[in-house]
Amino acid sequence: MSDLVVLALKLLFLALLWLFVLFVGNVIRTDMFGRKLATDDAGELRPVRELKKQQKRRAARPAKKLPSRLRVSRGKQEGLTLPLGEGIKIGRAADCQLILDDDYVSTRHAQIVRTDTGYLVEDLGSTNGTYLNNERITAATPFGTADTLRIGRTLMVVEK
């Protein structure tokens, strides 16, 4: 082979090596700090806001029938109970209302949001997914007292 071809192969290998290093760095950054999500003026995620508008158009259930607490039924924080209120964020970040100490939980993993007809659970682009009744959810999904929510190795249920 000529020296020119060998030099071109060396440069190509070096470029591919740098692309790999940049790709790995991006994956680590995304895992540590989470993905940026589009929010409105109130700081809510846009898809959830659109679902709230749709739910307001429908007939509302009385608020007294809605669940009021989220209980961790299995995991490191078993027995922990949180009030649902308007909703909660779940993850490992300090700004989450429910901080799960679990290796399989993303920084900002999921959120539960209150609507007029009940609660919706939404995955926030987590790596390992959010499971409702052992089925992975990809969009905001209604969540009630008969449902089991699994994030990482932690199981949660809502109670009245």
N, C-alpha and C positions, 0 to 999 in steps of 0.2 A: 504494500500500500504506500501511496505517496505521503509525504509529511503533511500536505495540505488536508488530506482526507482524515488523517489521524487527529489533527488539530480541530477539525470541524466536529468529529465525534466527541472529543474531550469537551468542547464548548457546549454541545448538545446535552451531554451527560450532566455538566455543571448546571445548566439551565433547568433541567428536570429535577435535579437535586434541590435547587432553590424553590421550585414550585411545590415540591413535597413539603419542605420545611414551612413555607407560608401556609399551606393547607392545614398542616397539623397545628400551627399557631392559631389559626382562625377557629378550628374546632375547640381548642382549649379555651380561647377567649369567650366563645359562645356558651360553653358549659359553665364557665365561672360567672359571667355577667348576664347571661340570658340574651334572648333576642329582643330587639326593639319592636314594640307593637304600636300600631296607630291608636292614638287616644283622642278623645274629644276635649272640649274645654273643661269639663268636670273631672277629667282623668279616667273616664270609663273607656273600656275597649269598644270600638265601633260596632262589631257584630252583636255584642250584648245589647247595646243601646237600640239597635234596630229591632231586636227581638222584644225588648221592653215596649216599643211603640206598637208592635203587632199584638202583644198581650193586652195592652190597655184598650185596644179596640174591642176585644172580646169581653164577655161578661166576667166580672171579678168574683172570686170566692171570698167569703168573709175571712178576715185576717186571723180570727181566733181558731180556725181549723188548720192553719199552716203550722208546720213544725217550728219549734223555737230553739232547739239545741242540736249541736253536732257532737256525737260521742265517739271517741276512739275505742273500738271494740277489740282490736288486736294489733299488737305492735309494741314498740318500746315505750310509748306513752299511753298504754292501755288504761282506760278509765277516765282519761282527760275529757272534760265536757266544756264546750264553748257555746255562747249564745250566737245564733245565726244573724239576728238583726236584719240589716239590708244585704248581708252577704259577707263572705270572708275570702281571703287569698291564702293559698296553701303552698308551702315550699320551704326551702332552706334559708332564704334571705331574711334579714332582720326586719324588713318592712311587711312581712306576711303576718297575718293574725294567728295562723296556726303554723308553727315552725316544727317540721318533722325532722328528727335526727335519724335519717335513713340514707344509706349510700345510693339508693335507686331513685331518690327524689331530686328533681331539678331545682335550681335557684328560685324560680317562680314557676311552679308546676301546674297548678289549677286554681280555679276560683269558683265559688258558689255565689250566685246572684239571685236576689229576690225579685220576683215579678208579681203582678196582680193575681195570677193564678197559682203560684207556687214558686219553687226554687229551680234554678237551672245550674247544672255543673258544666264547666267548660275547661278543656285542656288548653294550656297556654304555650303550646309548642314544646312540650317536654320530650326528653329523649326516650324515656321508658314507657310513656303513655299513662293514661288515666283510664281505669276500668270501672264500669257501672254494671253490676250483676255479672261479672266475669266477661264482659264484652267491652273491647276498647272503643272509646268514644273519640270522634273526630270533629264534632260540632257541639254547640250548646245543646244539652239534653235535659229534659225534665227529671227531677230528682225528688223522691218522696220517702215516706216512712217505711215502705216495703222494700226499698232499695239498699244495696250495699255498695259503698264506694271504696275502691282499692287504689292506693297510690303507693308505689314501691311495695314494701312488705306490711304496710299499715292498712287496716280495714276500719271504715267509719260508717256509722248509721246516723240518721236524724231521728229525734224524738220530740214528742209534743210537750 
